[in-house]
Amino acid sequence: MKRDRPARHLLGATAGVAALVPVYYLTEAAARALRSGNAAFGPAPAGLGYLAAVAVIVTLLTAWPAAALGCGVPLAAAGLLFALNLDAAIAMAGTLPWARAGGLPWSWPDGPPWAEMGEPPGTLAGMSGLYALIGALLVLSALIPGRLRSILDR
């Protein structure tokens, strides 16, 4: 049982890094839906749905410290970059997939615009501190003592 511990950590880190993409884009979709609802002075049920999906993924990741770190450290770093150097963060977000299309992976060409001109995916959630908050929570969840941890890490 002890010999396969490094393999379990590697598998957990891989799962965390794989979860980074949906968490990143779902968080941005939630921020944009909430902004649209705020601008229209109306409810934003899509924003709540996207945030609920992020909450489910984050809850699953917190059960496995390696996965929480694999997703949390890059998110916290992105949040820190947005807090410290907004221009560099926006330039970095502009290099991500789907940034040139001006939308999110599931946006459609004739539908509502997901991004303002020159606003790549990740900008709104990064500027609002969502990435820093989610990343910090994931990293802190990985620091919980082993006796309080889920059976997934035993």
Sine and cosine of phi, psi and omega as CSV:
sin_phi,cos_phi,sin_psi,cos_psi,sin_omega,cos_omega
0.00,0.00,-0.64,0.77,-0.03,-1.00
-0.95,0.31,-0.47,0.88,-0.07,-1.00
-0.93,0.36,-0.50,0.86,-0.05,-1.00
-1.00,0.02,0.14,0.99,0.00,-1.00
-0.87,0.49,-0.71,0.70,0.05,-1.00
-0.88,0.48,-0.59,0.80,0.02,-1.00
-0.92,0.40,-0.60,0.80,0.03,-1.00
-0.93,0.37,-0.60,0.80,0.04,-1.00
-0.92,0.38,-0.66,0.75,0.03,-1.00
-0.90,0.43,-0.67,0.74,0.04,-1.00
-0.90,0.44,-0.65,0.76,0.04,-1.00
-0.91,0.42,-0.69,0.73,0.03,-1.00
-0.89,0.45,-0.63,0.78,0.04,-1.00
-0.90,0.43,-0.67,0.74,0.04,-1.00
-0.90,0.44,-0.63,0.78,0.03,-1.00
-0.91,0.41,-0.68,0.73,0.02,-1.00
-0.92,0.40,-0.61,0.79,0.04,-1.00
-0.91,0.41,-0.55,0.84,0.02,-1.00
-0.97,0.25,-0.23,0.97,-0.03,-1.00
-0.88,0.48,-0.66,0.75,-0.05,-1.00
-0.90,0.43,-0.79,0.62,0.02,-1.00
-0.91,0.42,-0.59,0.80,0.03,-1.00
-0.90,0.44,-0.69,0.73,-0.01,-1.00
-0.87,0.50,-0.80,0.60,-0.09,-1.00
-0.97,0.25,-0.56,0.83,0.06,-1.00
-0.93,0.38,-0.60,0.80,0.05,-1.00
-0.90,0.43,-0.66,0.75,0.04,-1.00
-0.91,0.41,-0.65,0.76,0.03,-1.00
-0.89,0.46,-0.63,0.78,0.04,-1.00
-0.90,0.44,-0.71,0.71,0.00,-1.00
-0.89,0.46,-0.65,0.76,-0.01,-1.00
-0.94,0.33,-0.63,0.78,0.04,-1.00
-0.91,0.42,-0.64,0.76,0.04,-1.00
-0.91,0.41,-0.61,0.79,0.05,-1.00
-0.90,0.43,-0.67,0.75,0.01,-1.00
-0.90,0.44,-0.67,0.74,0.05,-1.00
-0.90,0.44,-0.63,0.77,0.03,-1.00
-0.91,0.40,-0.67,0.74,0.00,-1.00
-0.92,0.39,-0.52,0.85,-0.01,-1.00
-1.00,0.00,0.00,1.00,-0.06,-1.00
0.81,0.59,0.68,0.73,-0.01,-1.00
-0.63,-0.77,0.09,-1.00,0.02,-1.00
-0.94,0.34,0.35,-0.94,0.00,-1.00
-0.75,-0.66,0.96,0.28,-0.02,-1.00
-0.90,0.44,-0.47,0.88,0.04,-1.00
-0.91,0.42,-0.63,0.78,0.04,-1.00
-0.88,0.48,-0.68,0.74,0.05,-1.00
-0.90,0.44,-0.64,0.77,0.02,-1.00
-0.90,0.43,-0.68,0.73,0.03,-1.00
-0.91,0.42,-0.67,0.75,0.03,-1.00
-0.91,0.41,-0.57,0.82,0.06,-1.00
-0.91,0.42,-0.63,0.78,0.05,-1.00
-0.90,0.43,-0.65,0.76,0.06,-1.00
-0.89,0.45,-0.66,0.75,-0.01,-1.00
-0.89,0.46,-0.62,0.79,0.03,-1.00
-0.91,0.42,-0.72,0.69,0.00,-1.00
-0.89,0.45,-0.71,0.71,-0.02,-1.00
-0.90,0.44,-0.64,0.77,0.04,-1.00
-0.88,0.47,-0.67,0.74,0.05,-1.00
-0.90,0.43,-0.63,0.78,-0.02,-1.00
-0.93,0.37,-0.54,0.84,-0.04,-1.00
-0.93,0.37,-0.28,0.96,0.02,-1.00
-0.96,0.27,-0.23,0.97,-0.07,-1.00
-0.73,-0.68,0.95,-0.30,-0.10,-0.99
-0.82,0.57,-0.64,0.76,-0.01,-1.00
-0.91,0.42,-0.62,0.79,0.04,-1.00
-0.94,0.35,-0.64,0.77,0.03,-1.00
-0.88,0.47,-0.66,0.75,0.03,-1.00
-0.94,0.34,-0.63,0.78,-0.01,-1.00
-0.88,0.48,-0.52,0.86,0.04,-1.00
-0.99,-0.12,-0.61,0.80,-0.11,-0.99
-0.95,0.32,-0.64,0.77,-0.04,-1.00
-0.90,0.44,-0.74,0.68,0.04,-1.00
-0.91,0.42,-0.60,0.80,0.03,-1.00
-0.91,0.41,-0.68,0.73,0.04,-1.00
-0.90,0.45,-0.63,0.78,0.03,-1.00
-0.91,0.42,-0.66,0.75,0.05,-1.00
-0.90,0.45,-0.68,0.73,0.04,-1.00
-0.89,0.46,-0.63,0.77,0.04,-1.00
-0.92,0.40,-0.64,0.77,0.04,-1.00
-0.90,0.44,-0.66,0.75,0.05,-1.00
-0.90,0.44,-0.58,0.82,-0.02,-1.00
-0.96,0.28,-0.55,0.84,-0.10,-1.00
-1.00,-0.08,-0.59,0.81,-0.07,-1.00
-0.56,-0.83,1.00,0.02,-0.09,-1.00
-0.89,0.46,-0.65,0.76,-0.02,-1.00
-0.89,0.46,-0.69,0.72,0.03,-1.00
-0.91,0.41,-0.61,0.79,0.01,-1.00
-0.91,0.40,-0.67,0.74,0.02,-1.00
-0.92,0.40,-0.61,0.79,0.06,-1.00
-0.90,0.43,-0.64,0.76,0.04,-1.00
-0.91,0.41,-0.68,0.73,0.01,-1.00
-0.89,0.45,-0.51,0.86,0.02,-1.00
-0.94,0.35,-0.24,0.97,0.02,-1.00
-1.00,-0.05,-0.11,0.99,-0.04,-1.00
-0.97,0.25,0.32,-0.95,0.04,-1.00
-0.85,0.53,0.55,-0.84,0.02,-1.00
0.94,0.34,0.04,1.00,-0.02,-1.00
-0.94,0.35,-0.61,0.80,-0.03,-1.00
-0.94,0.34,-0.44,0.90,0.03,-1.00
-0.97,0.25,-0.21,0.98,0.02,-1.00
0.96,0.26,0.36,0.93,-0.04,-1.00
-0.50,-0.86,-0.30,-0.95,0.01,-1.00
-0.96,-0.27,0.24,-0.97,-0.06,-1.00
-0.82,0.57,-0.50,0.86,-0.07,-1.00
-0.97,-0.25,0.19,0.98,0.02,-1.00
-0.97,0.23,0.43,-0.90,-0.03,-1.00
-0.90,-0.43,0.47,-0.88,-0.12,-0.99
-0.91,0.42,-0.57,0.82,-0.07,-1.00
-1.00,-0.07,-0.04,1.00,-0.04,-1.00
-1.00,0.09,-0.17,-0.98,-0.01,-1.00
-0.92,0.39,0.58,-0.82,0.00,-1.00
-0.94,0.35,0.75,-0.66,0.01,-1.00
-1.00,0.10,-0.33,0.94,-0.09,-1.00
-0.72,-0.70,0.53,-0.85,0.18,-0.98
-0.96,0.29,0.33,-0.95,0.02,-1.00
-0.87,0.50,0.76,-0.65,0.01,-1.00
0.98,0.19,0.17,0.98,0.00,-1.00
-0.94,-0.35,0.99,-0.13,-0.02,-1.00
-0.96,0.29,0.36,-0.93,0.05,-1.00
-0.83,0.55,0.74,-0.68,0.00,-1.00
0.93,-0.35,-0.32,0.95,-0.09,-1.00
-0.92,0.40,-0.77,0.64,-0.08,-1.00
-0.92,0.38,-0.70,0.71,0.02,-1.00
-0.92,0.39,-0.54,0.84,0.04,-1.00
-0.94,0.34,-0.69,0.72,-0.02,-1.00
-0.93,0.36,-0.50,0.87,-0.01,-1.00
-0.99,0.13,-0.13,0.99,0.04,-1.00
1.00,0.03,0.13,0.99,-0.02,-1.00
-0.90,0.43,-0.65,0.76,0.01,-1.00
-0.91,0.42,-0.66,0.75,0.02,-1.00
-0.89,0.45,-0.66,0.75,-0.01,-1.00
-0.92,0.40,-0.76,0.65,-0.01,-1.00
-0.91,0.43,-0.69,0.72,0.02,-1.00
-0.88,0.47,-0.69,0.72,0.02,-1.00
-0.90,0.43,-0.64,0.77,0.04,-1.00
-0.90,0.44,-0.65,0.76,0.03,-1.00
-0.91,0.41,-0.69,0.73,0.01,-1.00
-0.90,0.43,-0.69,0.72,0.02,-1.00
-0.90,0.44,-0.57,0.82,0.03,-1.00
-0.91,0.41,-0.48,0.88,0.02,-1.00
-0.96,0.27,-0.30,0.95,-0.03,-1.00
-1.00,-0.01,0.01,1.00,0.03,-1.00
-0.90,0.43,0.67,-0.74,0.00,-1.00
-0.84,0.54,0.48,-0.88,-0.07,-1.00
-0.86,0.52,-0.56,0.83,-0.05,-1.00
-0.94,0.33,-0.32,0.95,0.04,-1.00
-0.99,-0.14,0.02,1.00,-0.10,-0.99
-0.99,0.13,0.31,-0.95,0.03,-1.00
-0.92,0.38,0.25,-0.97,0.05,-1.00
-0.94,0.33,-0.22,0.98,-0.01,-1.00
-0.91,0.42,-0.41,0.91,-0.07,-1.00
-0.98,-0.18,0.06,1.00,-0.04,-1.00
-1.00,0.05,0.00,0.00,0.00,0.00
